[in-house]
């Protein structure tokens, strides 16, 4: 079964609010086996809404509509639906009772505009709104269902969860849709695609669709499949991922199940450290505390994160971490020698099991022919092992900081898992 999500409102089109309704609905619909084939936003204009309804009916079996159901003149969705379905607006006594109860419970008088909320297209099936005054409406035309709901997120979500989704699951035989995402770091999208090309070519035979989801420093590989047997779908995806490991295991740091929050590298590292009852400390130069902020956003991180320093200048590298003047004079702050000293001295300073140090040229200035903008050195150290690596990122400061942090975290993750 195919669905389209249509949001109505100028406030979305001018960027005044973020369209979170579509994201939430798409996740809920996928979870019960409905494929969302199109998402659109249209303005508060009758002609635009009617054209959007016509177009949606050619693509989908069910069209989910949010917005434009308020009591004010700029909310015209209900009037347009009445005209589109040739179903004049009539007072629905059950809705009027709900509206009256809503205001009475709050000790407020029901105004005329509020009573107008009880007007609905005569042919619609009313969906009660127990959290507001605008009812939902379910209409059908040429075999396509149109479900209109308020744009207020908590009202829409309650209506979907309590009434609409249960009815759909009861009345339609839906397939299972299963998504699992492989999280990678340290390789770009095109290089990754070339590396796994033969593996990707074999997915179609198992009815598995692959999507590349790149972002600065990371590439997510989403595997999607559908069918009647959920256990078989999961087994097929897991087998496909198992076949991927010989090709790309060194880049894979975790997995994401659809509908659940994507685990961050920092969260994964914290989990490893807690399991091992070990700790980490940081010395950040070019990232300026960004890595520390990724750790401290995690509840309970104080069990494993001892702290960090931001020795942003050479003077502070000497004063806070005892980086030798000789190192800074001969190899510079952005060098293997410097980050190794930073890491080893951070390890001693914080008495941690691991230390991560980073120094680089984030840009846009400060680069040289020998060390252009985007040059970064990262070091990880423990009491028994140490490792330093050089990276060359781009010329965008914000992206350099983000990519440096993610690369450093993944380097730390691998170091922890490899070294006892």
Secondary structure, DSSP 8 states (H G I E B T S, - for coil): -EEEEEEE-HHHHTTSS--HHHHHHHHHHHHTT-EEEEEEEE-S-HHHHHHHHHHHHTT-SEEEEES--SSSTT--HHHHHHHHTT--EEE-HHHHHHHHHHHHHTT----HHHHGGGEEETT-EEE--TTSS--EEEEEETTEEEEEE-SSHHHHHHHIIIIIHHHHHHHS---EEEEEEEEEESS-HHHHHHHTHHHHHTSGGGT-EEEEEEETTEEEEEEEEEES-HHHHHHHHHHHHHHHHHHHGGGEEEEEETTS----HHHHHHHHHHHHT--EEEEESTTTTHHHHHHHTSTTGGGTEEEEE---SHHHHHHHH---HHHHHHT-SSSHHHHHHHHHHHHHHHT-SEEEEEEE--SSS---SSS-TTEEEEEEE-SS-EEEEEEE--S-HHHHHHHHHHHHHHHHHHHHHH--
